[in-house]
């Protein structure tokens, strides 16, 4: 009886891991369903088999410390319920998804199915964007396009263009890496088409941090693979890109005095950053409490604000790191940096030990995906947006899961 139950649980775990990244492209509801199924099935299997929940990975210690400091930050919380539900329990969900993927990934066939799921999601979102721009509404949720500084910006089924950009830039580098360094012949032509579609989707967001994140991810792939041609093309593109920008963007650059920070962030974001620093100064050690940034924000607004901008009373930090430091303090922020160090060191170690070309390209491309997410997080609180935060933890789990395909006889 137990064996049969475990067999069914394995089946659910297998396919929820495959379908989870695709579900994000549709809406929050299916994403939450798949995430819930994965967590419940994973825990049920562990209980039935009487196994430890967490396997050993490169980031176990920083993850534990991050969870503990998140719990400790509740001491300063103005709303314990919000901190528990949206802070502690949400982080625990992400950690369980991460470990479920890291342990339950079966073989290369499943990896290819996951990649197919991600490609399908990217195609769905990009085609939806094009449809939205042409007709005025996306065909999944009926959302309209957004107009900023004269630019028609697509959102697809996401609430805004920037959130869509976070998602696309976090998955597209996997497609770019495989297109550049793995596929050949007829398959390469098909993947070039998908990559071009991805670039169109990214471009239609007109999200500056998204385009920067994509650029950095591709540049990383070029440098890591010592692809001089790709790096040269990217450098040339950097030099000519100012001449290729739409007139409205050029006018915007002129309006902000060609200041790169104002150009990338907007004055309202800079105002929020300065207000966020006030929050950090007030509770620098363990922060104001997990999941309380938005409720605390009004209290720490400067008067007048940066360049007389008036920000809303209920806002995200629009920066992962400031948001994190405000909620769980500089200690929590330091732990997260430690986590990133251990993560990328572990990914590099796995990449070096893999001896299957396909898996090496996947490993490198997943690192590019994580880099893109983090770059985008310089101007967005993407780790705190429920629709896209999961993709970061999903990619971590997938990256660390590749360790099981490394020859055990090689030194770490």
Secondary structure per residue as TSV (DSSP state, phi and psi in degrees):
chain	resnum	aa	ss	phi	psi
A	1	X	-	360.0	-49.7
A	2	X	H	-60.8	-40.8
A	3	X	H	-62.2	-40.2
A	4	X	H	-66.2	-40.1
A	5	X	H	-64.0	-44.6
A	6	X	H	-61.8	-37.1
A	7	X	H	-61.8	-44.2
A	8	X	H	-67.2	-38.7
A	9	X	H	-63.6	-41.3
A	10	X	H	-57.6	-41.8
A	11	X	H	-62.8	-45.2
A	12	X	H	-64.1	-45.6
A	13	X	H	-60.0	-44.3
A	14	X	H	-57.0	-50.3
A	15	X	H	-82.0	-26.1
A	16	X	H	-69.2	-36.1
A	17	X	H	-62.4	-40.6
A	18	X	H	-68.2	-43.7
A	19	X	H	-90.6	-14.8
A	20	X	H	-56.3	-49.7
A	21	X	H	-62.8	-30.6
A	22	X	H	-70.1	-38.0
A	23	X	H	-61.9	-29.2
A	24	X	H	-62.7	-32.3
A	25	X	T	-70.0	-14.2
A	26	X	T	-95.1	-61.1
A	27	X	-	-172.5	172.4
A	28	X	H	-65.3	-39.4
A	29	X	H	-58.8	-55.1
A	30	X	H	-63.9	-33.6
A	31	X	H	-61.4	-46.1
A	32	X	H	-65.9	-35.0
A	33	X	H	-63.1	-49.2
A	34	X	H	-64.9	-40.1
A	35	X	H	-64.6	-42.4
A	36	X	H	-64.0	-42.9
A	37	X	H	-61.5	-41.0
A	38	X	H	-64.0	-46.9
A	39	X	H	-66.2	-47.3
A	40	X	H	-63.4	-44.2
A	41	X	H	-66.5	-40.0
A	42	X	H	-63.6	-46.9
A	43	X	H	-67.4	-40.0
A	44	X	H	-62.5	-41.6
A	45	X	H	-63.1	-42.0
A	46	X	H	-62.6	-41.9
A	47	X	H	-65.9	-45.3
A	48	X	H	-64.5	-36.4
A	49	X	H	-91.8	-3.8
A	50	X	T	54.9	51.7
A	51	X	-	-112.0	160.1
A	52	X	-	-65.4	144.1
A	53	X	S	-74.2	-40.7
A	54	X	-	-108.5	120.2
A	55	X	-	-79.5	166.9
A	56	X	-	-79.1	127.6
A	57	X	-	-135.0	179.1
A	58	X	T	-70.9	-16.0
A	59	X	T	-118.1	15.8
A	60	X	H	-57.4	-46.9
A	61	X	H	-64.5	-53.7
A	62	X	H	-62.8	-31.1
A	63	X	H	-65.6	-42.8
A	64	X	H	-61.9	-45.4
A	65	X	H	-64.0	-39.3
A	66	X	H	-63.5	-41.1
A	67	X	H	-66.2	-41.0
A	68	X	H	-65.4	-43.4
A	69	X	H	-69.0	-30.6
A	70	X	H	-64.5	-41.7
A	71	X	H	-65.0	-42.7
A	72	X	H	-65.6	-32.1
A	73	X	G	-62.5	-19.9
A	74	X	G	-61.4	-20.6
A	75	X	G	-58.7	-28.2
A	76	X	G	-102.9	4.9
A	77	X	-	-70.6	142.5
A	78	X	S	-90.1	-6.5
A	79	X	-	-149.5	96.6
A	80	X	H	-60.9	-38.8
A	81	X	H	-62.2	-44.6
A	82	X	H	-64.8	-41.0
A	83	X	I	-65.9	-37.8
A	84	X	I	-69.6	-50.6
A	85	X	I	-76.7	-48.8
A	86	X	I	-91.3	-10.6
A	87	X	I	-109.9	-70.1
A	88	X	I	-67.8	-52.3
A	89	X	H	-67.6	-35.1
A	90	X	H	-65.9	-44.3
A	91	X	H	-61.8	-39.3
A	92	X	H	-62.3	-39.2
A	93	X	H	-59.4	-46.9
A	94	X	H	-63.2	-40.4
A	95	X	H	-64.2	-41.3
A	96	X	H	-65.7	-40.0
A	97	X	H	-61.4	-45.1
A	98	X	H	-56.3	-49.9
A	99	X	H	-73.5	-30.5
A	100	X	H	-62.5	-43.3
A	101	X	H	-69.7	-44.2
A	102	X	H	-59.9	-33.8
A	103	X	H	-93.8	-37.3
A	104	X	H	-92.3	-5.8
A	105	X	-	-60.1	125.5
A	106	X	-	-89.5	-55.0
A	107	X	-	-160.8	-177.9
A	108	X	H	-65.5	-30.2
A	109	X	H	-62.5	-41.1
A	110	X	H	-67.1	-38.8
A	111	X	H	-58.7	-42.9
A	112	X	H	-65.9	-34.1
A	113	X	H	-68.7	-38.0
A	114	X	H	-62.9	-43.9
A	115	X	H	-61.9	-41.3
A	116	X	H	-61.4	-40.5
A	117	X	H	-62.1	-42.5
A	118	X	H	-67.3	-41.4
A	119	X	H	-62.0	-43.7
A	120	X	H	-61.4	-39.7
A	121	X	H	-64.9	-43.5
A	122	X	H	-64.2	-43.2
A	123	X	H	-63.3	-44.4
A	124	X	H	-58.6	-49.3
A	125	X	H	-65.6	-42.0
A	126	X	H	-68.6	-43.5
A	127	X	H	-64.6	-39.2
A	128	X	H	-61.7	-39.5
A	129	X	H	-60.4	-49.2
A	130	X	H	-59.9	-44.1
A	131	X	H	-60.6	-41.5
A	132	X	H	-64.4	-42.4
A	133	X	H	-66.0	-38.5
A	134	X	H	-74.3	-44.2
A	135	X	H	-99.8	-19.4
A	136	X	S	98.4	-12.8
A	137	X	B	-138.0	142.3
A	138	X	-	-79.2	154.3
A	139	X	T	-90.1	0.7
A	140	X	T	-96.5	-51.4
A	141	X	T	-114.9	-8.7
A	142	X	-	78.7	18.3
A	143	X	-	-72.4	145.3
A	144	X	B	-90.5	160.6
A	145	X	-	-69.4	164.0
A	146	X	E	-113.4	140.9
A	147	X	E	-112.3	119.7
A	148	X	E	-129.2	132.7
A	149	X	T	40.6	42.6
A	150	X	T	80.8	4.6
A	151	X	E	-103.4	134.3
A	152	X	E	-86.6	108.8
A	153	X	E	-106.2	128.7
A	154	X	-	-82.3	149.7
A	155	X	-	-123.1	-15.4
A	156	X	T	52.7	-132.2
A	157	X	T	-92.7	11.2
A	158	X	S	-93.9	163.4
A	159	X	S	-71.3	-27.0
A	160	X	S	-154.7	171.2
A	161	X	H	-67.2	-37.2
A	162	X	H	-67.1	-39.0
A	163	X	H	-66.0	-41.9
A	164	X	H	-58.8	-43.3
A	165	X	H	-62.2	-37.4
A	166	X	H	-60.3	-46.0
A	167	X	H	-64.4	-50.3
A	168	X	H	-63.0	-43.0
A	169	X	H	-71.3	-18.8
A	170	X	H	-84.1	-18.4
A	171	X	H	-111.4	-27.1
A	172	X	H	-61.5	-37.3
A	173	X	H	-58.2	-27.1
A	174	X	H	-64.7	-41.8
A	175	X	H	-68.5	-42.3
A	176	X	H	-61.3	-44.3
A	177	X	H	-62.8	-45.1
A	178	X	H	-66.7	-37.0
A	179	X	H	-64.9	-43.3
A	180	X	H	-74.4	-38.9
A	181	X	H	-123.7	1.3
A	182	X	T	-124.5	-58.1
A	183	X	-	-73.3	148.8
A	184	X	-	-137.5	164.4
A	185	X	H	64.7	-138.5
A	186	X	H	-62.3	-39.3
A	187	X	H	-62.1	-37.1
A	188	X	H	-63.7	-38.5
A	189	X	H	-60.5	-44.7
A	190	X	H	-62.1	-41.5
A	191	X	H	-72.6	-30.0
A	192	X	H	-62.7	-41.6
A	193	X	H	-60.3	-45.7
A	194	X	H	-63.1	-40.5
A	195	X	H	-63.5	-41.0
A	196	X	H	-64.6	-39.4
A	197	X	H	-62.9	-39.2
A	198	X	H	-62.9	-42.8
A	199	X	H	-63.9	-38.5
A	200	X	H	-62.8	-45.2
A	201	X	H	-60.1	-42.6
A	202	X	H	-64.6	-42.5
A	203	X	H	-65.6	-36.7
A	204	X	H	-69.4	-14.1
A	205	X	H	-75.4	-25.1
A	206	X	T	49.8	35.8
A	207	X	-	-95.2	114.4
A	208	X	H	-61.1	-46.4
A	209	X	H	-64.1	-31.9
A	210	X	H	-65.5	-45.0
A	211	X	H	-66.3	-38.8
A	212	X	H	-64.8	-43.7
A	213	X	H	-61.4	-42.0
A	214	X	H	-64.5	-43.2
A	215	X	H	-59.5	-47.8
A	216	X	H	-63.4	-40.0
A	217	X	H	-63.7	-44.7
A	218	X	H	-66.4	-40.3
A	219	X	H	-60.6	-41.9
A	220	X	H	-58.9	-44.8
A	221	X	H	-60.4	-41.4
A	222	X	H	-65.2	-44.2
A	223	X	H	-68.2	-44.2
A	224	X	H	-62.3	-35.9
A	225	X	T	-94.4	3.5
A	226	X	T	55.0	42.9
A	227	X	-	-90.3	91.6
A	228	X	H	-64.3	-35.7
A	229	X	H	-64.3	-46.6
A	230	X	H	-62.4	-44.6
A	231	X	H	-61.9	-41.6
A	232	X	H	-63.6	-42.3
A	233	X	H	-61.8	-41.3
A	234	X	H	-66.5	-38.9
A	235	X	H	-65.9	-43.1
A	236	X	H	-62.7	-41.6
A	237	X	H	-60.7	-39.5
A	238	X	H	-60.3	-40.4
A	239	X	H	-70.8	-35.1
A	240	X	H	-94.7	-14.6
A	241	X	H	-57.5	-36.5
A	242	X	H	-57.7	-29.3
A	243	X	H	-82.1	-14.2
A	244	X	H	-96.4	-8.0
A	245	X	S	-68.2	145.3
A	246	X	-	-58.7	153.2
A	247	X	H	-58.1	-38.5
A	248	X	H	-63.4	-34.4
A	249	X	H	-71.6	-40.0
A	250	X	H	-61.7	-41.6
A	251	X	H	-64.1	-38.3
A	252	X	H	-63.8	-42.4
A	253	X	H	-60.9	-40.1
A	254	X	H	-67.2	-38.8
A	255	X	H	-64.2	-27.9
A	256	X	T	-100.5	21.8
A	257	X	T	60.0	29.5
A	258	X	T	57.2	25.2
A	259	X	-	-77.5	115.9
A	260	X	H	-62.0	-33.0
A	261	X	H	-70.9	-46.1
A	262	X	H	-65.1	-35.7
A	263	X	H	-65.6	-42.5
A	264	X	H	-79.1	-33.9
A	265	X	H	-105.2	-24.6
A	266	X	H	74.0	150.5
A	267	X	H	-63.6	-34.1
A	268	X	H	-66.4	-36.8
A	269	X	H	-66.4	-40.3
A	270	X	H	-61.6	-39.7
A	271	X	H	-60.9	-42.7
A	272	X	H	-64.1	-39.4
A	273	X	H	-60.9	-44.1
A	274	X	H	-65.4	-39.0
A	275	X	H	-66.3	-34.3
A	276	X	H	-64.4	-37.0
A	277	X	H	-62.9	-33.9
A	278	X	H	-63.3	-38.2
A	279	X	H	-65.7	-42.6
A	280	X	H	-66.4	-39.9
A	281	X	H	-63.3	-33.9
A	282	X	H	-71.6	-38.5
A	283	X	T	-136.1	75.3
A	284	X	T	-74.6	-22.0
A	285	X	T	-84.4	-63.7
A	286	X	T	-115.3	9.0
A	287	X	-	78.4	-173.7
A	288	X	S	-90.5	-5.2
A	289	X	-	116.4	136.2
A	290	X	T	-56.4	138.3
A	291	X	T	60.4	35.5
A	292	X	-	-125.6	5.2
A	293	X	H	-54.8	-50.5
A	294	X	H	-64.8	-37.0
A	295	X	H	-74.5	-23.6
A	296	X	H	-90.4	-15.7
A	297	X	H	-57.5	-46.2
A	298	X	G	-55.4	-37.2
A	299	X	G	-64.5	-26.6
A	300	X	G	-108.6	11.8
A	301	X	-	-70.0	132.8
A	302	X	-	-75.3	158.5
A	303	X	S	-140.5	112.9
A	304	X	S	-78.2	161.8
A	305	X	-	-86.8	174.3
A	306	X	G	-51.1	123.4
A	307	X	G	52.5	33.3
A	308	X	G	61.3	21.8
A	309	X	-	-69.8	142.3
A	310	X	-	-113.4	107.0
A	311	X	-	-87.4	161.8
A	312	X	-	-68.8	163.8
A	313	X	S	-81.6	-13.3
A	314	X	S	-132.0	95.8
A	315	X	-	-138.5	155.8
A	316	X	-	-80.7	164.2
A	317	X	-	-74.9	-19.6
A	318	X	S	57.1	33.4
A	319	X	S	-164.0	117.3
A	320	X	H	-54.4	-41.8
A	321	X	H	-76.6	-39.3
A	322	X	H	-68.5	-39.8
A	323	X	H	-60.1	-45.5
A	324	X	H	-66.2	-45.4
A	325	X	H	-63.7	-34.2
A	326	X	H	-70.2	-37.8
A	327	X	H	-84.7	-41.0
A	328	X	H	-121.2	14.8
A	329	X	H	78.8	174.2
A	330	X	H	-68.0	-26.7
A	331	X	H	-64.7	-47.2
A	332	X	H	-63.2	-40.9
A	333	X	H	-61.3	-43.4
A	334	X	H	-62.4	-38.8
A	335	X	H	-64.2	-40.0
A	336	X	H	-64.3	-39.5
A	337	X	H	-63.2	-40.5
A	338	X	H	-61.3	-40.4
A	339	X	H	-60.8	-44.5
A	340	X	H	-64.1	-39.7
A	341	X	H	-61.0	-48.2
A	342	X	H	-65.7	-36.2
A	343	X	H	-63.3	-53.0
A	344	X	H	-70.8	-30.6
A	345	X	H	-65.1	-41.8
A	346	X	H	-65.6	-40.7
A	347	X	H	-64.2	-39.9
A	348	X	H	-64.6	-41.0
A	349	X	H	-62.4	-43.6
A	350	X	H	-64.5	-44.9
A	351	X	H	-58.0	-43.5
A	352	X	H	-67.0	-31.4
A	353	X	H	-90.2	-15.5
A	354	X	-	-68.8	136.5
A	355	X	-	-118.7	11.9
A	356	X	-	-105.7	123.4
A	357	X	H	-56.3	-44.8
A	358	X	H	-57.9	-45.8
A	359	X	H	-68.8	-34.9
A	360	X	H	-63.6	-43.0
A	361	X	H	-65.9	-41.2
A	362	X	H	-61.3	-45.8
A	363	X	H	-59.5	-48.3
A	364	X	H	-63.7	-41.7
A	365	X	H	-66.9	-36.0
A	366	X	H	-64.9	-37.1
A	367	X	H	-62.9	-38.5
A	368	X	H	-63.9	-37.7
A	369	X	H	-61.3	-44.7
A	370	X	H	-65.2	-40.3
A	371	X	H	-61.7	-43.9
A	372	X	H	-60.5	-42.7
A	373	X	H	-60.9	-42.8
A	374	X	H	-69.8	-38.5
A	375	X	H	-63.4	-43.8
A	376	X	H	-61.3	-30.4
A	377	X	T	-71.7	-4.3
A	378	X	T	-72.7	-22.5
A	379	X	S	-126.9	9.6
A	380	X	S	-141.9	148.2
A	381	X	-	-88.4	56.2
A	382	X	G	-63.9	-27.4
A	383	X	G	-71.2	-9.3
A	384	X	G	-116.0	6.1
A	385	X	-	-94.6	114.2
A	386	X	H	-58.2	-30.6
A	387	X	H	-68.5	-33.9
A	388	X	H	-119.8	-13.0
A	389	X	H	-58.6	-36.7
A	390	X	H	-60.4	-29.5
A	391	X	H	-65.5	-31.6
A	392	X	H	-64.1	-48.7
A	393	X	H	-70.6	-32.8
A	394	X	H	-62.0	-46.6
A	395	X	H	-65.7	-34.4
A	396	X	H	-63.3	-48.8
A	397	X	H	-58.8	-42.8
A	398	X	H	-65.5	-41.4
A	399	X	H	-61.9	-45.3
A	400	X	H	-73.2	-27.0
A	401	X	H	-65.0	-23.9
A	402	X	G	-66.7	-14.2
A	403	X	G	-60.6	-28.9
A	404	X	G	-71.3	-11.3
A	405	X	G	-99.7	6.6
A	406	X	S	-88.5	143.6
A	407	X	-	-61.3	124.8
A	408	X	T	-67.3	-16.4
A	409	X	T	-85.9	-5.1
A	410	X	S	-87.3	148.6
A	411	X	-	-73.3	147.0
A	412	X	-	-74.4	360.0
